Amino acid sequence: MKQLEILYESNLDNLEILEALEIELNLRTTKAAVDLQDRILKQLDKLTQSGDSRSTPSAPSTVVLTPAATAAPPKLATTTAATARSAAPPAVAEPAATMALQDAERILGVRNDAPWAVVESARFTKVAPSSPDALAGLGKTEAAKRVADAKVANAAYLTLLSLRCLVF
């Protein structure tokens, strides 16, 4: 979500990117995703009502995304009960925010020039097995593998999105 927030904030006047973000957020149901989608829809309305039909920003957007694994987690208050628990298993390393085009195409099973609906469908197919409903009842190892696979699919999707929008 942080990466999507960054894309939104750095492309407020770019209809193409805002529309792509809005489509992406249709696949998400968290409160943060719904809130961001509402902001994007308001911005799209404002741009289209003002007659601004630019599909590219006036100056190229430079967004640098860092893998989530390197971002510092928020500080949480700890209690004695929390510190008494055993340490959590090591986190799975996040895939890089961008990857080689060939890797992204292979992971999603699509070509870069495929219609965007095909790319989105491929991503959805790869990410669906990691939904909370699909993970219910699975062992921790299998659930972690599915989540890791979904993260790789999302990174591949972001790579194709960045190559189409030329925002990274």
matplotlib code that plots the C-alpha trace (Angstrom):
import matplotlib.pyplot as plt

x = [0.0, 2.9, 4.1, 0.7, 0.4, 3.7, 2.6, -0.6, 1.1, 3.7, 1.2, -1.7, -2.0, -1.5, -4.8, -3.2, -1.5, -4.4, -6.7, -4.2, -4.0, -7.8, -8.0, -5.4, -7.3, -10.5, -8.7, -8.1, -10.5, -8.5, -9.6, -6.4, -7.0, -10.6, -9.6, -6.9, -9.3, -11.8, -9.0, -8.0, -11.6, -12.0, -8.8, -9.9, -13.2, -11.4, -9.0, -11.8, -14.1, -11.3, -10.7, -7.2, -6.7, -3.0, -2.0, 1.6, 2.9, 4.5, 7.8, 8.8, 8.0, 10.9, 9.8, 12.2, 10.7, 12.6, 11.8, 9.5, 12.0, 14.4, 11.8, 11.9, 8.8, 6.7, 7.6, 5.1, 4.6, 5.7, 4.2, 5.7, 3.3, 4.6, 8.2, 7.6, 6.5, 9.0, 10.6, 8.6, 10.0, 12.2, 10.3, 10.5, 12.6, 10.5, 11.1, 12.6, 10.1, 11.4, 12.8, 13.9, 11.2, 11.8, 11.4, 8.2, 6.7, 7.8, 6.3, 2.9, 2.9, 2.2, 4.1, 4.7, 2.6, -0.4, -3.6, -3.6, -6.7, -4.7, -1.8, -4.3, -6.0, -2.7, -1.7, -5.1, -4.7, -1.3, -2.3, -5.7, -4.2, -2.8, -6.2, -7.2, -10.0, -7.6, -5.0, -7.5, -6.6, -3.2, 0.0, 2.3, 4.8, 2.3, 0.7, 4.1, 5.0, 1.7, 2.2, 5.7, 4.5, 1.9, 4.6, 6.7, 3.6, 2.9, 6.5, 6.3, 3.0, 4.6, 7.5, 5.1, 3.1, 6.3, 7.4, 4.0, 3.6, 7.3, 7.1, 9.9]
y = [0.0, 2.4, 2.0, 2.7, 5.8, 7.0, 6.5, 8.4, 11.3, 11.7, 11.5, 13.6, 15.1, 11.8, 10.3, 7.1, 6.3, 7.3, 5.1, 2.2, 2.6, 2.7, -0.6, -2.1, -1.0, -2.7, -5.9, -4.9, -4.7, -3.2, 0.1, 1.7, 0.5, 1.7, 5.1, 5.5, 4.4, 7.1, 9.8, 8.6, 8.7, 12.3, 13.3, 11.7, 13.6, 16.8, 16.3, 15.4, 18.2, 20.8, 19.7, 18.5, 15.6, 15.1, 11.5, 12.2, 14.5, 17.7, 16.6, 13.0, 11.5, 10.0, 7.5, 5.2, 2.2, 0.2, -3.4, -3.6, -5.8, -2.9, -0.5, 0.0, -1.4, 0.9, 1.1, -0.8, -0.6, -3.9, -5.5, -8.1, -10.7, -9.8, -10.1, -13.4, -15.0, -16.8, -14.9, -14.9, -17.0, -15.0, -13.0, -14.0, -11.6, -9.3, -9.4, -6.3, -3.7, -4.0, -7.0, -7.8, -7.7, -11.4, -12.5, -10.5, -12.0, -15.5, -15.2, -14.0, -16.0, -13.1, -10.9, -7.3, -6.3, -8.3, -6.4, -4.9, -6.9, -10.1, -8.9, -8.1, -11.5, -13.3, -11.4, -12.1, -15.8, -15.9, -13.9, -15.5, -18.6, -16.3, -14.7, -15.1, -17.6, -19.7, -19.7, -20.8, -24.2, -24.4, -25.1, -22.2, -23.4, -23.7, -20.4, -18.7, -20.2, -19.0, -15.4, -15.4, -16.5, -13.7, -11.1, -12.2, -12.0, -8.5, -7.4, -8.8, -6.8, -3.6, -4.2, -4.4, -1.5, 0.6, -0.2, 0.7, 3.9, 4.8, 6.2, 4.5]
z = [0.0, 0.7, -2.9, -4.2, -1.9, -3.3, -6.9, -6.2, -4.4, -7.2, -10.1, -9.1, -12.6, -14.5, -15.6, -17.0, -13.8, -11.6, -13.6, -13.4, -9.6, -9.4, -11.3, -9.0, -5.9, -7.1, -6.2, -2.6, 0.3, 3.2, 4.7, 3.5, -0.1, -0.1, 1.3, -1.3, -4.0, -2.9, -3.0, -6.5, -7.7, -6.4, -8.1, -11.3, -11.1, -10.4, -13.4, -15.8, -14.7, -15.0, -18.6, -17.8, -20.2, -19.8, -19.7, -18.7, -16.0, -17.1, -15.5, -15.4, -12.1, -10.2, -7.6, -5.9, -4.3, -1.8, -1.0, 2.0, 3.9, 4.2, 5.5, 9.2, 10.9, 13.0, 16.7, 18.8, 22.5, 24.1, 27.1, 29.4, 27.8, 24.3, 25.4, 27.1, 23.8, 21.7, 18.8, 15.6, 12.7, 10.4, 7.8, 4.2, 2.2, 0.0, -3.7, -5.3, -6.3, -9.9, -11.7, -15.2, -17.8, -18.8, -15.1, -14.7, -17.9, -16.9, -13.3, -14.6, -17.7, -20.0, -22.5, -21.8, -24.8, -23.7, -23.1, -19.6, -18.6, -19.3, -17.1, -14.3, -14.6, -14.5, -11.3, -9.7, -10.5, -8.9, -5.8, -5.1, -3.4, -0.7, 0.2, 3.9, 2.9, 0.9, 3.7, 6.4, 7.7, 6.0, 7.9, 8.5, 6.0, 3.1, 4.0, 4.1, 0.7, -0.8, 0.6, -0.7, -4.2, -4.1, -3.2, -6.2, -8.5, -7.2, -7.8, -11.4, -11.8, -10.5, -13.0, -15.9, -14.6, -14.3, -17.8, -19.2, -17.2, -17.2, -13.7, -11.9]

ax = plt.figure().add_subplot(projection="3d")
ax.plot(x, y, z, "-o")
ax.set_aspect("equal")
plt.show()
